[in-house]
Amino acid sequence: MIEAVSDKNLEEVLPLVREYQEFYGILDISDDRNRSFFSQFSESGNDGCLFLYRNDEGAAVAFTTVYFSFVSSIPARVGVMNDLYIVPDYRGKGIGKRLINHCLKFALSKGAARLQWLTAEDNEQAQKLYDSLNTKKSTWKVYTYTA
């Protein structure tokens, strides 16, 4: 079951956010900073939303986020699926596909022209999922610049 994260269930998703950050080798993980950051998004807001997925027993086992940005080349608003994390024991069970489709519907409902995302070049398991969908793979390179 997919549900939007709010004050009522934020604490349940924070351990998954931490696991996701550990997966990507983030060194300075702060639960307080995560709580503050993710609490600003909601299903009714215009900046983005955090969604969690519950297994049949009701435990939170996956999450994803959608933020909004703009693309000048098409000129349009776009949904950016910035995070997708599934507890390892639940991978390969269709949860990722359900979450991605949910994010697409959410983004479109908020006026986005499309949903887009990035993944690490070595995240082959995720790429198998993405390649199984009706997606277009970009050839763009991503740069980050930190002062």
TORVO-813490 format. One record per residue: residue in three letters; x, y, z of N, C-alpha, C in turn. Coordinates in Angstrom, 2 decimals, padded with zeros to 5 digits, m for minus. Layout:
residues N
   res       nc1       nc2       nc3      cac1      cac2      cac3       cc1       cc2       cc3
   ALA         X         Y         Z         X         Y         Z         X         Y         Z
...
This chain:
residues 147
   res       nc1       nc2       nc3      cac1      cac2      cac3       cc1       cc2       cc3
   MET    000.83   m001.18    000.00    000.00    000.00    000.00    000.89    001.25    000.00
   ILE    000.55    002.21   m000.84    001.30    003.45   m000.94    000.53    004.55   m000.22
   GLU    001.25    005.35    000.57    000.62    006.48    001.24    001.58    007.65    001.28
   ALA    001.02    008.84    001.27    001.83    010.05    001.40    002.34    010.14    002.83
   VAL    003.55    010.64    002.97    004.13    010.82    004.29    003.70    012.18    004.82
   SER    003.30    012.17    006.09    002.88    013.39    006.79    003.44    013.32    008.21
   ASP    003.03    014.23    009.04    003.46    014.20    010.45    003.06    012.90    011.13
   LYS    001.99    012.27    010.65    001.47    011.05    011.27    002.38    009.84    011.06
   ASN    003.13    009.80    009.95    003.93    008.60    009.66    005.38    008.91    009.30
   LEU    005.81    010.15    009.48    007.18    010.53    009.15    008.20    009.71    009.91
   GLU    007.97    009.45    011.18    008.94    008.70    011.99    009.15    007.29    011.46
   GLU    008.14    006.72    010.79    008.27    005.37    010.24    009.19    005.32    009.04
   VAL    009.24    006.40    008.28    010.04    006.40    007.05    011.48    006.85    007.30
   LEU    011.74    007.55    008.39    013.09    008.06    008.65    014.16    006.97    008.72
   PRO    013.90    005.79    009.30    014.93    004.74    009.26    015.25    004.29    007.83
   LEU    014.25    004.31    006.94    014.48    003.95    005.55    015.32    005.02    004.85
   VAL    015.06    006.28    005.18    015.85    007.37    004.62    017.31    007.19    005.03
   ARG    017.53    006.84    006.28    018.90    006.61    006.78    019.55    005.45    006.01
   GLU    018.84    004.34    005.81    019.38    003.20    005.06    019.74    003.62    003.64
   TYR    018.88    004.41    003.03    019.12    004.92    001.67    020.40    005.75    001.64
   GLN    020.55    006.64    002.60    021.75    007.49    002.66    023.00    006.65    002.91
   GLU    022.89    005.64    003.75    024.02    004.73    003.98    024.37    003.97    002.70
   PHE    023.37    003.54    001.94    023.57    002.84    000.67    024.42    003.68   m000.28
   TYR    024.18    005.00   m000.29    024.92    005.90   m001.16    026.16    006.50   m000.51
   GLY    026.54    005.98    000.66    027.80    006.36    001.27    027.83    007.75    001.88
   ILE    026.69    008.27    002.27    026.64    009.59    002.91    027.26    009.46    004.30
   LEU    028.21    010.31    004.62    028.94    010.20    005.87    028.28    010.95    007.03
   ASP    027.70    012.09    006.75    027.16    012.94    007.80    025.63    012.84    007.83
   ILE    025.11    011.70    008.27    023.67    011.49    008.31    023.12    012.02    009.63
   SER    022.06    012.80    009.52    021.44    013.37    010.71    019.94    013.10    010.66
   ASP    019.44    012.35    011.62    018.01    012.09    011.68    017.23    013.39    011.91
   ASP    017.78    014.29    012.71    017.10    015.57    012.95    017.02    016.39    011.66
   ARG    018.11    016.43    010.91    018.11    017.17    009.64    017.14    016.51    008.66
   ASN    017.14    015.16    008.61    016.19    014.45    007.74    014.75    014.75    008.13
   ARG    014.48    014.74    009.42    013.12    015.02    009.91    012.69    016.42    009.47
   SER    013.55    017.39    009.68    013.24    018.77    009.32    013.05    018.92    007.81
   PHE    013.94    018.32    007.03    013.87    018.44    005.58    012.62    017.80    005.02
   PHE    012.38    016.53    005.35    011.27    015.81    004.74    009.90    016.25    005.25
   SER    009.84    016.87    006.41    008.55    017.32    006.93    007.99    018.50    006.15
   GLN    008.80    019.12    005.30    008.30    020.28    004.55    007.51    019.91    003.30
   PHE    007.48    018.63    002.94    006.80    018.19    001.73    005.49    017.50    002.08
   SER    004.49    017.68    001.21    003.20    017.04    001.46    002.47    016.83    000.14
   GLU    001.51    015.95    000.18    000.72    015.63   m001.00   m000.06    016.85   m001.51
   SER   m000.43    017.74   m000.61   m001.21    018.91   m001.01   m000.33    020.11   m001.37
   GLY    000.97    020.03   m001.09    001.86    021.14   m001.41    002.30    021.14   m002.86
   ASN    003.04    022.17   m003.24    003.50    022.29   m004.62    004.99    022.02   m004.80
   ASP    005.71    021.77   m003.71    007.15    021.53   m003.82    007.50    020.08   m004.06
   GLY    006.69    019.18   m003.53    006.96    017.76   m003.67    006.31    016.96   m002.57
   CYS    006.52    015.65   m002.63    005.91    014.75   m001.66    006.78    013.53   m001.47
   LEU    006.75    013.00   m000.28    007.42    011.76    000.09    006.33    010.71    000.23
   PHE    006.55    009.54   m000.39    005.59    008.44   m000.31    006.26    007.23    000.32
   LEU    005.51    006.49    001.11    006.03    005.24    001.65    005.17    004.08    001.17
   TYR    005.78    002.91    001.19    005.08    001.69    000.79    005.08    000.76    001.98
   ARG    003.90    000.23    002.31    003.76   m000.71    003.42    003.57   m002.13    002.88
   ASN    004.20   m003.08    003.55    003.98   m004.49    003.18    002.63   m004.95    003.73
   ASP    002.29   m006.22    003.52    000.99   m006.73    003.95    000.80   m006.68    005.46
   GLU    001.89   m006.66    006.21    001.79   m006.58    007.67    001.73   m005.13    008.16
   GLY    001.85   m004.17    007.25    001.75   m002.77    007.62    003.06   m002.08    007.90
   ALA    004.18   m002.78    007.72    005.49   m002.17    007.98    005.94   m001.36    006.76
   ALA    006.57   m000.22    007.01    007.14    000.61    005.95    008.38   m000.09    005.41
   VAL    008.38   m000.43    004.11    009.50   m001.17    003.52    010.11   m000.46    002.30
   ALA    009.57    000.68    001.91    010.09    001.41    000.76    009.60    002.85    000.80
   PHE    010.34    003.72    000.12    009.88    005.11   m000.01    010.42    005.69   m001.30
   THR    009.78    006.77   m001.70    010.23    007.54   m002.84    009.85    009.00   m002.62
   THR    010.56    009.89   m003.29    010.23    011.31   m003.22    010.06    011.86   m004.64
   VAL    009.18    012.82   m004.75    009.01    013.57   m005.99    009.12    015.05   m005.64
   TYR    010.02    015.74   m006.31    010.15    017.18   m006.19    009.80    017.78   m007.54
   PHE    009.61    019.08   m007.57    009.27    019.73   m008.83    010.34    020.73   m009.22
   SER    010.59    020.76   m010.52    011.56    021.68   m011.09    011.03    022.10   m012.46
   PHE    011.87    022.75   m013.23    011.49    023.23   m014.54    012.56    022.86   m015.55
   VAL    012.15    022.65   m016.78    013.07    022.33   m017.87    012.85    023.34   m018.98
   SER    013.87    024.10   m019.29    013.75    025.15   m020.31    013.65    024.60   m021.72
   SER    014.23    023.43   m021.96    014.25    022.91   m023.32    012.86    022.52   m023.83
   ILE    011.96    022.15   m022.93    010.60    021.78   m023.37    009.55    022.80   m022.96
   PRO    009.77    023.95   m022.63    009.59    024.65   m021.37    008.39    024.15   m020.57
   ALA    008.69    023.51   m019.48    007.63    022.91   m018.67    008.12    022.60   m017.26
   ARG    007.16    022.41   m016.41    007.40    021.91   m015.06    007.58    020.40   m015.16
   VAL    008.49    019.85   m014.38    008.73    018.40   m014.38    008.76    017.89   m012.95
   GLY    008.35    016.63   m012.80    008.51    015.95   m011.53    009.85    015.25   m011.53
   VAL    010.57    015.37   m010.44    011.87    014.72   m010.30    011.75    013.69   m009.19
   MET    011.82    012.41   m009.58    011.84    011.36   m008.58    013.27    011.30   m008.07
   ASN    013.48    011.93   m006.93    014.84    012.11   m006.44    015.34    010.90   m005.66
   ASP    014.46    010.14   m005.07    014.85    008.99   m004.26    013.89    007.85   m004.51
   LEU    014.43    006.65   m004.51    013.61    005.43   m004.53    014.42    004.40   m003.77
   TYR    013.88    003.96   m002.64    014.59    002.97   m001.83    013.63    001.88   m001.39
   ILE    014.08    000.66   m001.54    013.31   m000.52   m001.14    014.21   m001.38   m000.26
   VAL    013.72   m001.77    000.89    014.47   m002.66    001.78    014.91   m003.89    000.96
   PRO    016.17   m004.31    001.08    016.69   m005.39    000.22    015.80   m006.64    000.13
   ASP    015.21   m007.08    001.22    014.37   m008.29    001.18    013.12   m008.13    000.34
   TYR    012.76   m006.90    000.00    011.53   m006.64   m000.76    011.80   m006.24   m002.22
   ARG    013.06   m006.21   m002.61    013.38   m005.85   m003.98    012.99   m006.99   m004.93
   GLY    012.65   m006.62   m006.15    012.27   m007.60   m007.16    010.85   m008.11   m007.01
   LYS    010.02   m007.42   m006.23    008.64   m007.86   m005.99    007.62   m006.91   m006.60
   GLY    008.07   m005.98   m007.45    007.15   m005.07   m008.12    006.86   m003.78   m007.36
   ILE    007.45   m003.62   m006.18    007.20   m002.43   m005.38    007.74   m001.19   m006.08
   GLY    008.94   m001.27   m006.62    009.54   m000.13   m007.30    008.69    000.34   m008.45
   LYS    008.20   m000.58   m009.25    007.35   m000.21   m010.38    006.07    000.47   m009.91
   ARG    005.47   m000.05   m008.84    004.25    000.58   m008.31    004.54    002.00   m007.80
   LEU    005.67    002.17   m007.12    006.02    003.50   m006.62    006.30    004.47   m007.77
   ILE    007.02    004.03   m008.79    007.32    004.90   m009.93    006.02    005.32   m010.62
   ASN    005.13    004.38   m010.86    003.86    004.72   m011.50    003.04    005.68   m010.64
   HIS    003.09    005.49   m009.32    002.39    006.40   m008.41    002.99    007.81   m008.51
   CYS    004.32    007.88   m008.56    004.99    009.18   m008.69    004.64    009.86   m010.00
   LEU    004.56    009.10   m011.08    004.19    009.67   m012.37    002.78    010.27   m012.30
   LYS    001.83    009.51   m011.76    000.47    010.02   m011.64    000.41    011.27   m010.76
   PHE    001.15    011.25   m009.67    001.20    012.41   m008.77    001.77    013.62   m009.51
   ALA    002.89    013.44   m010.20    003.53    014.55   m010.92    002.60    015.12   m011.98
   LEU    001.97    014.25   m012.74    001.04    014.71   m013.78   m000.13    015.47   m013.16
   SER   m000.61    014.99   m012.01   m001.74    015.66   m011.35   m001.37    017.05   m010.85
   LYS   m000.07    017.31   m010.68    000.41    018.61   m010.23    000.88    019.48   m011.41
   GLY    000.56    019.06   m012.63    000.88    019.87   m013.81    002.23    019.62   m014.43
   ALA    002.91    018.57   m014.02    004.22    018.27   m014.61    004.04    017.63   m016.00
   ALA    004.99    017.90   m016.87    004.96    017.33   m018.22    005.48    015.90   m018.23
   ARG    006.32    015.57   m017.24    006.92    014.23   m017.18    007.52    014.00   m015.80
   LEU    007.93    012.76   m015.60    008.69    012.37   m014.40    010.08    011.98   m014.88
   GLN    011.09    012.44   m014.19    012.46    012.09   m014.55    013.25    011.78   m013.29
   TRP    014.37    011.07   m013.46    015.20    010.72   m012.31    016.59    010.33   m012.76
   LEU    017.47    010.20   m011.77    018.85    009.78   m011.98    019.11    008.54   m011.15
   THR    020.11    007.79   m011.53    020.59    006.71   m010.67    022.09    006.57   m010.88
   ALA    022.74    005.95   m009.93    024.18    005.74   m010.04    024.48    004.76   m011.17
   GLU    025.60    004.98   m011.84    025.96    004.12   m012.96    026.14    002.66   m012.53
   ASP    026.52    002.43   m011.29    026.75    001.06   m010.84    025.51    000.44   m010.17
   ASN    024.41    001.14   m010.14    023.18    000.61   m009.54    022.42   m000.20   m010.61
   GLU    022.98   m001.34   m010.94    022.45   m002.15   m012.03    021.08   m002.73   m011.73
   GLN    020.83   m003.07   m010.48    019.52   m003.62   m010.13    018.42   m002.60   m010.40
   ALA    018.65   m001.35   m010.02    017.65   m000.31   m010.27    017.50   m000.08   m011.77
   GLN    018.61   m000.11   m012.51    018.55    000.13   m013.94    017.74   m000.94   m014.66
   LYS    017.79   m002.16   m014.17    016.96   m003.23   m014.76    015.48   m002.88   m014.63
   LEU    015.10   m002.36   m013.48    013.72   m001.93   m013.28    013.39   m000.80   m014.24
   TYR    014.23    000.22   m014.29    013.96    001.39   m015.13    013.90    001.01   m016.61
   ASP    014.78    000.12   m017.02    014.80   m000.32   m018.42    013.56   m001.15   m018.77
   SER    012.91   m001.76   m017.76    011.73   m002.57   m018.02    010.48   m001.72   m018.24
   LEU    010.56   m000.44   m017.90    009.45    000.48   m018.07    009.55    001.16   m019.43
   ASN    008.51    001.84   m019.82    008.50    002.58   m021.08    009.20    003.92   m020.86
   THR    010.52    003.87   m020.60    011.29    005.06   m020.29    012.27    005.35   m021.42
   LYS    012.77    006.55   m021.42    013.80    006.97   m022.35    015.04    007.29   m021.53
   LYS    016.15    006.63   m021.84    017.39    006.85   m021.10    018.10    008.08   m021.66
   SER    018.51    008.95   m020.79    019.19    010.17   m021.19    020.68    009.92   m021.42
   THR    021.27    010.78   m022.22    022.72    010.73   m022.42    023.40    011.89   m021.71
   TRP    022.64    012.65   m020.92    023.20    013.79   m020.22    024.12    013.34   m019.10
   LYS    025.14    014.11   m018.84    026.04    013.89   m017.70    025.61    014.82   m016.57
   VAL    025.75    014.37   m015.36    025.36    015.16   m014.19    026.61    015.70   m013.51
   TYR    026.57    016.97   m013.19    027.68    017.61   m012.49    027.15    018.19   m011.20
   THR    027.99    018.18   m010.18    027.67    018.88   m008.94    028.83    019.82   m008.63
   TYR    028.52    020.89   m007.99    029.52    021.94   m007.71    029.31    022.39   m006.28
   THR    030.27    022.14   m005.44    030.16    022.51   m004.04    031.23    023.52   m003.70
   ALA    030.81    024.63   m003.15    031.75    025.69   m002.79    032.54    025.29   m001.56
